[in-house]
């Protein structure tokens, strides 16, 4: 499955935001997808300190992942996708 991601660097931290969510919306399933994306990004040669999922729920952008990254994204919004990776 191909996933759109944004690989960004802010304040010395490399992070990945992925255009993905689990079909069940369970935290355990979201964690599993996030780990697969994290591993795929590393395999693609990207440095990743933090990661999050970005998805639409109830018509609004939502985020799931590293708590401080989620707070950052909540104020800055969904970034532009910079890469596509296969998980």
C-alpha positions as CSV (number, residue, x, y, z in Angstrom):
1,X,0.0,0.0,0.0
2,X,1.4,3.4,-0.9
3,X,1.1,6.2,1.6
4,X,1.6,10.0,1.1
5,X,3.9,11.5,3.8
6,X,5.4,14.8,4.6
7,X,9.0,14.6,5.8
8,X,9.8,17.9,7.6
9,X,12.4,19.4,9.9
10,X,11.5,22.0,12.5
11,X,13.6,23.2,15.5
12,X,16.2,20.5,14.8
13,X,13.6,17.7,14.8
14,X,13.0,15.5,11.8
15,X,9.4,14.3,11.6
16,X,7.0,12.4,9.3
17,X,3.3,13.0,8.9
18,X,1.4,10.3,7.1
19,X,-1.9,10.5,5.2
20,X,-3.3,7.4,6.9
21,X,-5.7,6.0,9.5
22,X,-6.7,2.6,10.7
23,X,-10.1,1.3,9.6
24,X,-11.0,0.4,13.2
25,X,-9.9,3.8,14.7
26,X,-8.4,1.9,17.7
27,X,-5.3,3.3,19.2
28,X,-3.6,-0.1,19.0
29,X,-4.3,-0.3,15.3
30,X,-3.2,3.3,14.8
31,X,0.0,2.5,16.6
32,X,0.7,-0.5,14.4
33,X,0.2,1.6,11.2
34,X,2.4,4.4,12.6
35,X,5.2,1.8,13.3
36,X,5.0,0.5,9.8
37,X,5.2,4.0,8.4
38,X,8.1,4.8,10.7
39,X,10.0,1.7,9.5
40,X,9.2,2.4,5.8
41,X,10.5,5.9,6.1
42,X,13.7,4.7,7.7
43,X,14.1,2.1,4.8
44,X,13.6,5.0,2.4
45,X,16.6,6.8,4.0
46,X,14.6,9.4,5.9
47,X,15.6,10.5,9.4
48,X,12.6,10.3,11.7
49,X,12.6,11.5,15.3
50,X,8.8,11.8,15.6
51,X,5.8,10.7,13.6
52,X,2.1,11.2,13.3
53,X,-0.9,10.2,11.2
54,X,-3.1,12.8,9.7
55,X,-6.7,12.0,8.7
56,X,-10.2,13.4,8.5
57,X,-12.8,12.5,11.2
58,X,-16.1,14.2,11.4
59,X,-15.1,16.6,8.6
60,X,-12.1,17.9,10.6
61,X,-8.4,17.2,10.3
62,X,-7.2,15.0,13.2
63,X,-3.8,13.8,14.2
64,X,-2.5,10.7,16.1
65,X,1.1,10.1,17.1
66,X,3.9,11.6,19.2
67,X,1.9,14.0,21.6
68,X,4.1,17.1,21.1
69,X,4.0,16.6,17.3
70,X,0.2,16.2,17.4
71,X,0.0,19.6,19.3
72,X,2.3,21.2,16.8
73,X,0.2,19.9,13.9
74,X,-3.1,21.0,15.5
75,X,-1.8,24.6,15.4
76,X,0.0,24.4,12.0
77,X,-2.4,22.1,10.1
78,X,-1.7,19.3,7.6
79,X,1.6,19.8,5.8
80,X,2.1,19.2,2.0
81,X,3.0,15.7,1.1
82,X,6.6,15.4,0.0
83,X,7.0,11.7,-0.6
84,X,5.1,8.5,-1.2
85,X,6.3,5.4,0.6
86,X,5.2,1.8,0.4
87,X,4.2,0.0,3.6
